[in-house]
């Protein structure tokens, strides 16, 4: 399984605004999603087939929650995919420096191999996963100024093929 974040990996941000690429017009975004959000013009539709070709089950791991299926999946040509649930309010806070998603996706993976693509992965997350997840895990940090590119897909695909 592959846990996929939106902001950063699929919607690049930060850096010099003049260098940001747009892949879609706002009109095309509205046609495909009914949404009017200028950030969505940064989504690269070519990432959809690349994601679909990976030998894994995709799961949104984002604060977009199910809006990812409404706003992102159509731009990528993906069907609706499952969403990592928000941790319950009673869930303990993770250790300092550990992302709030980390314990949730480890719990969801339940010992099975998983990859996580996010722009906020830190060494604290890597240590936490190593200490709490008995199966293989790949935590792949994406440059949020660039988003997912071929240089991200190559190691992801290789790791996922090795797990299948």
C-alpha positions in Angstrom: 0.0 0.0 0.0 1.1 3.6 -0.6 -0.1 6.4 1.6 -0.1 9.6 -0.6 -0.1 13.2 0.6 -1.5 16.0 -1.6 0.1 19.3 -0.6 3.7 19.2 -1.7 3.7 15.9 -3.6 0.8 16.5 -5.9 0.3 20.3 -5.5 3.8 21.8 -5.4 4.2 25.0 -3.4 6.9 27.2 -1.9 9.9 28.7 -3.5 9.8 31.4 -6.1 6.2 31.9 -7.4 7.5 32.8 -10.8 9.0 29.2 -11.1 5.8 27.4 -10.3 4.4 25.4 -13.2 0.8 25.1 -14.0 -0.4 22.0 -15.8 -4.1 22.8 -16.1 -6.2 25.9 -16.6 -8.7 27.0 -14.0 -11.4 26.4 -16.5 -10.3 22.7 -17.0 -10.1 22.2 -13.3 -13.7 23.4 -12.9 -14.8 21.2 -15.8 -13.3 18.1 -14.2 -14.1 18.7 -10.6 -16.6 21.5 -10.2 -14.1 23.1 -7.9 -12.6 26.6 -8.2 -9.2 26.4 -6.5 -6.1 27.9 -8.2 -3.8 25.5 -6.4 -5.3 22.7 -8.4 -3.8 24.1 -11.7 -0.5 22.9 -10.3 -1.5 19.2 -10.4 0.3 17.3 -13.1 -2.3 15.0 -14.7 0.6 12.7 -15.9 1.1 11.6 -12.3 -2.2 9.8 -12.4 -1.2 7.1 -14.8 2.2 6.8 -13.0 0.4 6.3 -9.7 -2.1 3.8 -11.2 0.8 1.8 -12.6 2.4 1.3 -9.3 2.0 -2.2 -7.9 0.1 -1.2 -4.7 -3.1 0.0 -3.3 -3.3 3.8 -3.0 -4.6 5.5 0.1 -5.0 9.3 0.5 -3.0 10.5 3.6 -3.9 14.1 3.6 -5.9 16.8 5.3 -7.9 17.0 2.1 -9.5 13.8 3.3 -12.3 12.8 0.9 -12.0 16.1 -0.9 -9.0 14.5 -2.5 -11.4 12.1 -4.3 -13.6 15.0 -5.4 -10.9 17.5 -6.4 -7.7 15.5 -7.1 -8.7 12.1 -8.4 -10.6 13.5 -11.5 -7.6 15.6 -12.4 -5.3 12.6 -12.2 -7.7 10.2 -13.9 -7.9 8.1 -10.8 -11.0 6.4 -9.4 -11.9 7.3 -5.8 -9.4 5.8 -3.4 -9.6 5.1 0.3 -8.7 7.9 2.8 -6.6 7.5 5.9 -9.0 8.3 8.7 -8.3 11.2 11.0 -6.9 9.9 14.3 -9.5 9.8 17.0 -9.5 12.8 19.4 -8.6 10.3 22.1 -5.4 9.2 20.3 -2.3 10.1 22.2 0.0 12.8 20.7 2.9 11.2 18.9 6.4 11.8 20.2 7.9 15.3 19.6 8.9 15.8 16.0 6.7 12.9 14.8 4.0 13.8 12.2 0.4 13.3 13.3 -0.1 10.9 10.3 2.8 8.6 11.3 1.0 6.6 14.1 -2.2 6.6 12.0 -0.7 5.1 8.9 1.4 2.6 11.0 -1.9 1.5 12.7 -3.7 1.3 9.3 -0.9 -0.8 7.7 -1.1 -3.3 10.6 2.3 -4.8 10.0 2.0 -5.0 6.2 4.6 -3.3 3.9 3.8 0.3 3.0 5.3 3.3 1.4 4.5 6.8 2.4 4.9 9.8 0.1 4.9 13.2 1.8 6.9 16.4 1.9 6.9 16.6 5.7 8.6 13.3 6.6 11.5 13.7 9.1 14.1 11.5 10.7 11.8 11.4 13.8 9.1 9.8 11.6 11.6 7.3 10.2 12.7 6.3 13.8 9.1 6.0 15.0 8.1 3.8 12.1 11.2 1.6 12.6 10.4 1.3 16.3 6.6 0.6 15.9 6.1 -1.1 12.5 7.3 -4.7 12.2 7.0 -4.8 8.4 9.0 -3.1 5.6 8.3 0.6 5.1 9.6 3.2 2.7 9.1 6.8 3.8 9.8 8.9 0.7 10.1 12.6 1.1 9.2 14.7 -1.9 10.5 18.2 -2.5 7.4 20.4 -2.1 8.7 23.0 -4.5 8.8 20.5 -7.3 6.3 17.8 -6.4 6.3 14.2 -7.6 8.6 13.7 -10.6 10.2 10.7 -12.4 13.1 10.8 -9.9 10.5 9.9 -7.2 8.6 7.3 -9.2 11.7 5.2 -10.0 12.7 4.3 -6.4 9.0 4.0 -5.4 8.2 1.6 -8.2 11.4 -0.5 -7.5 10.7 -0.7 -3.8 7.0 -1.6 -4.3 7.9 -4.3 -6.9 10.4 -5.8 -4.4 7.6 -6.0 -1.8 5.1 -7.7 -4.2 
